[in-house]
Amino acid sequence: MELYLMFATVCALLVFLHQKEQQHKEERKDLLDRIMARDYVEYKEQNAEPVKYEPVTVTEEDEYWREIEERKL
C-alpha cells in the first residue's frame, strides 16, 4: 500500500513539474517577443489572436438572388 502511495506521489510531482515547465516555456517566449519587438504596437500585433473566419454557407435564398442577378446581366 505504501508503495502505491509513493508511486502516486511521484507521478503527481512529475505532472506538476511538467506543467510548471510548460508555463515557464510560454513566459520565456513572451518575454523574448517583448524584447525583440521595436515598440508596444509591434508586440501587440505579434500576440494578436489570429482572425477566425466562419465557413461560408449558401442558402437557397442566396442562390435564388444570385440567379436573378445573372439573368439581369
C-alpha atoms as an extended CHARMM CRD file, in Angstrom:
* protein
*
        73  EXT
         1         1  MET       CA              0.0000000000        0.0000000000        0.0000000000  PROA      1               0.0000000000
         2         2  GLU       CA              2.7920000000        2.4100000000        0.8690000000  PROA      2               0.0000000000
         3         3  LEU       CA              4.4750000000        1.6430000000       -2.4500000000  PROA      3               0.0000000000
         4         4  TYR       CA              1.3540000000        2.6920000000       -4.3900000000  PROA      4               0.0000000000
         5         5  LEU       CA              1.0610000000        5.8670000000       -2.3600000000  PROA      5               0.0000000000
         6         6  MET       CA              4.6910000000        6.7250000000       -3.0170000000  PROA      6               0.0000000000
         7         7  PHE       CA              4.2660000000        5.9560000000       -6.7370000000  PROA      7               0.0000000000
         8         8  ALA       CA              1.1700000000        8.1950000000       -6.9250000000  PROA      8               0.0000000000
         9         9  THR       CA              3.0290000000       10.9970000000       -5.1440000000  PROA      9               0.0000000000
        10        10  VAL       CA              5.9610000000       10.7700000000       -7.5490000000  PROA      10              0.0000000000
        11        11  CYS       CA              3.5880000000       10.7850000000      -10.5360000000  PROA      11              0.0000000000
        12        12  ALA       CA              1.7670000000       13.8320000000       -9.1470000000  PROA      12              0.0000000000
        13        13  LEU       CA              5.0880000000       15.6460000000       -8.7080000000  PROA      13              0.0000000000
        14        14  LEU       CA              6.1190000000       14.7980000000      -12.2610000000  PROA      14              0.0000000000
        15        15  VAL       CA              2.8430000000       16.1770000000      -13.6140000000  PROA      15              0.0000000000
        16        16  PHE       CA              3.2780000000       19.3340000000      -11.5330000000  PROA      16              0.0000000000
        17        17  LEU       CA              6.8420000000       19.8170000000      -12.7880000000  PROA      17              0.0000000000
        18        18  HSD       CA              5.7690000000       19.2960000000      -16.3820000000  PROA      18              0.0000000000
        19        19  GLN       CA              3.0360000000       21.9380000000      -16.0570000000  PROA      19              0.0000000000
        20        20  LYS       CA              5.4850000000       24.3920000000      -14.4910000000  PROA      20              0.0000000000
        21        21  GLU       CA              7.9690000000       23.8060000000      -17.3110000000  PROA      21              0.0000000000
        22        22  GLN       CA              5.2710000000       24.4810000000      -19.9030000000  PROA      22              0.0000000000
        23        23  GLN       CA              4.2770000000       27.6850000000      -18.1150000000  PROA      23              0.0000000000
        24        24  HSD       CA              7.9050000000       28.8520000000      -17.9440000000  PROA      24              0.0000000000
        25        25  LYS       CA              8.3850000000       27.9990000000      -21.6200000000  PROA      25              0.0000000000
        26        26  GLU       CA              5.4220000000       30.2190000000      -22.5690000000  PROA      26              0.0000000000
        27        27  GLU       CA              6.6610000000       33.0250000000      -20.3200000000  PROA      27              0.0000000000
        28        28  ARG       CA             10.1590000000       32.8790000000      -21.8400000000  PROA      28              0.0000000000
        29        29  LYS       CA              8.6900000000       33.0290000000      -25.3490000000  PROA      29              0.0000000000
        30        30  ASP       CA              6.5370000000       36.0080000000      -24.3990000000  PROA      30              0.0000000000
        31        31  LEU       CA              9.4980000000       37.7880000000      -22.8260000000  PROA      31              0.0000000000
        32        32  LEU       CA             11.6670000000       37.1740000000      -25.8960000000  PROA      32              0.0000000000
        33        33  ASP       CA              8.8920000000       38.5210000000      -28.1410000000  PROA      33              0.0000000000
        34        34  ARG       CA              8.6150000000       41.5890000000      -25.9110000000  PROA      34              0.0000000000
        35        35  ILE       CA             12.3660000000       42.1830000000      -26.0260000000  PROA      35              0.0000000000
        36        36  MET       CA             12.6380000000       41.7250000000      -29.7990000000  PROA      36              0.0000000000
        37        37  ALA       CA              9.6810000000       43.9850000000      -30.6830000000  PROA      37              0.0000000000
        38        38  ARG       CA             10.5160000000       47.5480000000      -31.6620000000  PROA      38              0.0000000000
        39        39  ASP       CA              7.6030000000       49.0210000000      -29.7510000000  PROA      39              0.0000000000
        40        40  TYR       CA              4.4270000000       48.0990000000      -27.9200000000  PROA      40              0.0000000000
        41        41  VAL       CA              2.3010000000       48.1690000000      -31.0880000000  PROA      41              0.0000000000
        42        42  GLU       CA              4.5290000000       45.6430000000      -32.8320000000  PROA      42              0.0000000000
        43        43  TYR       CA              4.4850000000       43.4230000000      -29.7460000000  PROA      43              0.0000000000
        44        44  LYS       CA              0.6790000000       43.5120000000      -29.6430000000  PROA      44              0.0000000000
        45        45  GLU       CA              0.4980000000       42.6900000000      -33.3730000000  PROA      45              0.0000000000
        46        46  GLN       CA              2.6500000000       39.6110000000      -32.8140000000  PROA      46              0.0000000000
        47        47  ASN       CA              0.4670000000       38.4110000000      -29.9580000000  PROA      47              0.0000000000
        48        48  ALA       CA             -2.8850000000       39.2220000000      -31.5460000000  PROA      48              0.0000000000
        49        49  GLU       CA             -5.3050000000       36.3640000000      -31.8920000000  PROA      49              0.0000000000
        50        50  PRO       CA             -5.4870000000       35.0930000000      -35.4620000000  PROA      50              0.0000000000
        51        51  VAL       CA             -8.6120000000       36.0680000000      -37.3460000000  PROA      51              0.0000000000
        52        52  LYS       CA            -11.0610000000       33.2090000000      -37.3900000000  PROA      52              0.0000000000
        53        53  TYR       CA            -13.3660000000       33.1410000000      -40.3730000000  PROA      53              0.0000000000
        54        54  GLU       CA            -16.7440000000       31.4640000000      -40.3500000000  PROA      54              0.0000000000
        55        55  PRO       CA            -17.3000000000       28.9910000000      -43.1600000000  PROA      55              0.0000000000
        56        56  VAL       CA            -19.3150000000       30.4380000000      -45.9940000000  PROA      56              0.0000000000
        57        57  THR       CA            -22.6820000000       28.7810000000      -46.4960000000  PROA      57              0.0000000000
        58        58  VAL       CA            -25.0190000000       29.4690000000      -49.3440000000  PROA      58              0.0000000000
        59        59  THR       CA            -28.7080000000       29.2960000000      -48.6010000000  PROA      59              0.0000000000
        60        60  GLU       CA            -31.4590000000       28.6940000000      -51.1060000000  PROA      60              0.0000000000
        61        61  GLU       CA            -32.4190000000       32.3630000000      -50.8860000000  PROA      61              0.0000000000
        62        62  ASP       CA            -28.8440000000       33.3930000000      -51.7820000000  PROA      62              0.0000000000
        63        63  GLU       CA            -28.8960000000       31.0550000000      -54.7540000000  PROA      63              0.0000000000
        64        64  TYR       CA            -32.2380000000       32.4720000000      -55.8590000000  PROA      64              0.0000000000
        65        65  TRP       CA            -30.9880000000       36.0810000000      -55.7580000000  PROA      65              0.0000000000
        66        66  ARG       CA            -27.7680000000       35.0940000000      -57.4870000000  PROA      66              0.0000000000
        67        67  GLU       CA            -29.7190000000       33.5180000000      -60.3520000000  PROA      67              0.0000000000
        68        68  ILE       CA            -31.8440000000       36.6680000000      -60.6780000000  PROA      68              0.0000000000
        69        69  GLU       CA            -28.7020000000       38.8450000000      -60.8170000000  PROA      69              0.0000000000
        70        70  GLU       CA            -27.1990000000       36.5950000000      -63.5020000000  PROA      70              0.0000000000
        71        71  ARG       CA            -30.3470000000       36.8630000000      -65.6260000000  PROA      71              0.0000000000
        72        72  LYS       CA            -30.2470000000       40.6870000000      -65.4250000000  PROA      72              0.0000000000
        73        73  LEU       CA            -26.7640000000       40.7380000000      -66.8950000000  PROA      73              0.0000000000
